[in-house]
Amino acid sequence: MKEQIISVLEQIRPFLQRDGGDVEFVDYTDDDKIVFVKLQGHCAGCPHAQATVKGGIEAILREQFPGAVEAVEAVN
């Protein structure tokens, strides 16, 4: 599952990079079905970072992996 999540994140990264940001995969927990990511660049300090994580990254991963991804959390 981790490899599949990383593959989708690789597809998302160019959109974040266009705005000077980026996303890095940190971990995935099978038990809780939570993906942990680290925002980088402009995304790390952006006031809209939570919207990017929840409304963008989480929405895409939940759509791609229904039942396997319940949430995405940003870590520092």
C-alpha positions in Angstrom: 0.0 0.0 0.0 2.8 2.4 0.8 4.2 2.1 -2.7 0.8 2.8 -4.2 0.4 5.9 -2.0 3.8 7.2 -2.9 3.0 6.7 -6.6 -0.1 8.9 -6.3 1.8 11.5 -4.3 4.3 11.7 -7.1 1.5 12.6 -9.4 0.3 15.4 -7.0 3.8 16.8 -6.4 4.2 18.8 -9.7 1.1 20.9 -8.8 2.5 21.8 -5.4 6.0 22.4 -6.9 4.5 25.0 -9.3 3.6 27.1 -6.2 7.0 26.6 -4.6 5.9 23.8 -2.3 6.2 20.0 -2.1 5.0 17.0 -0.2 7.0 14.1 1.2 5.6 10.7 2.2 6.4 9.9 5.8 4.3 6.8 6.8 1.1 4.9 6.5 -0.6 3.0 9.3 -2.6 -0.1 8.3 -4.5 -0.1 11.6 -5.8 3.5 11.5 -5.5 3.9 7.7 -3.8 7.3 8.1 -1.2 8.7 5.7 1.4 11.0 7.2 3.0 13.5 4.9 5.4 16.4 5.4 4.8 19.6 3.5 7.9 21.4 2.3 8.8 24.7 0.7 6.1 27.3 0.6 3.5 24.7 1.6 5.2 24.2 5.0 4.4 27.7 6.2 1.3 28.5 4.1 -1.8 29.5 6.0 -3.7 27.3 3.5 -1.6 24.2 4.3 -4.5 22.4 6.1 -6.8 23.0 3.1 -4.1 21.5 0.8 -3.7 18.4 3.0 -7.4 17.8 3.7 -9.1 19.2 0.6 -6.5 18.2 -1.9 -4.1 15.4 -0.9 -6.6 13.6 1.4 -9.5 13.8 -1.1 -7.4 12.4 -3.9 -6.0 9.5 -1.8 -9.4 8.6 -0.4 -10.8 8.6 -3.9 -7.9 6.4 -5.2 -8.0 4.0 -2.2 -11.5 3.8 -0.8 -11.6 2.1 2.5 -7.7 1.9 2.7 -7.1 5.6 3.4 -9.3 7.3 6.0 -7.2 10.5 6.6 -4.0 12.4 5.8 -2.1 14.2 8.5 0.7 16.6 8.1 3.7 16.2 10.4 6.6 18.6 11.0 
